[in-house]
């Protein structure tokens, strides 16, 4: 089974969380599922990306946001940030990524970054 399929299979196992992890530099927390993703996909940078947006005035008062990372065939990527109702709040292009999945959606709810299945 290739890495992508293993990660997808494992991510489906996360329902709720037992632990919350505090970001070292930013005032956000994240769950067991996010920690697992960051470790196996080597993407702590994605947590940093989400955390960095929380200090922009436009995002500061949003209680719910969806961060949708989509990797292109040329290994560039785009992160779209929405309010959950498809209203785009922001977007960031990434020149290169070795993120192993073609896409993923993460939710940022009341200061905590979670997998949708952990809600």
Residue pairs with C-beta under 8 A, 6 or more apart in sequence:
1 9
3 40
3 100
4 100
4 101
4 102
6 40
7 37
7 40
7 41
7 100
7 101
8 101
10 36
10 40
11 33
11 36
11 37
11 115
11 117
12 117
14 31
14 32
14 33
14 36
14 115
14 117
14 118
15 117
15 118
16 118
17 31
17 32
17 33
17 114
17 118
18 32
19 31
19 32
19 35
20 29
20 30
20 31
20 112
21 29
21 30
21 31
21 34
21 35
22 28
22 29
23 29
23 30
23 47
23 48
23 51
25 48
25 51
26 48
26 51
26 52
26 54
26 55
27 54
27 111
28 47
28 50
28 51
28 54
28 108
28 111
28 112
28 113
29 111
29 112
29 113
30 38
30 47
30 112
30 113
30 114
31 112
31 113
31 114
31 115
31 118
32 118
33 114
33 115
33 117
33 118
34 47
34 106
34 113
34 114
34 115
37 43
37 46
37 104
37 115
38 44
38 46
38 47
41 99
41 100
41 101
42 98
43 99
46 67
46 69
46 99
46 106
47 113
49 67
49 79
49 92
50 67
50 106
50 108
50 113
51 113
53 59
53 81
53 90
54 60
54 108
54 111
56 90
58 89
58 90
59 65
59 81
59 89
59 90
62 83
62 89
62 108
63 109
63 110
64 83
64 84
64 107
64 108
64 109
64 110
65 81
65 82
65 83
65 84
65 89
65 107
65 108
66 81
66 82
66 83
66 84
66 105
66 106
66 107
66 108
67 79
67 80
67 81
67 105
67 106
67 107
67 108
68 79
68 80
68 81
68 82
68 103
68 104
68 105
69 77
69 78
69 79
69 99
69 103
69 104
69 105
69 106
70 77
70 78
70 79
70 80
70 102
70 103
71 77
71 97
71 99
71 101
71 102
71 103
72 78
75 96
75 97
75 98
76 93
76 94
76 95
76 96
76 97
77 93
77 94
77 97
77 99
78 91
78 92
78 93
78 94
79 91
79 92
79 94
80 88
80 90
80 91
81 88
81 89
81 90
81 91
81 92
82 88
82 89
83 89
84 107
105 116
106 113
106 114
106 115
106 116
107 113
107 114
107 115
107 116
107 119
108 114
109 119
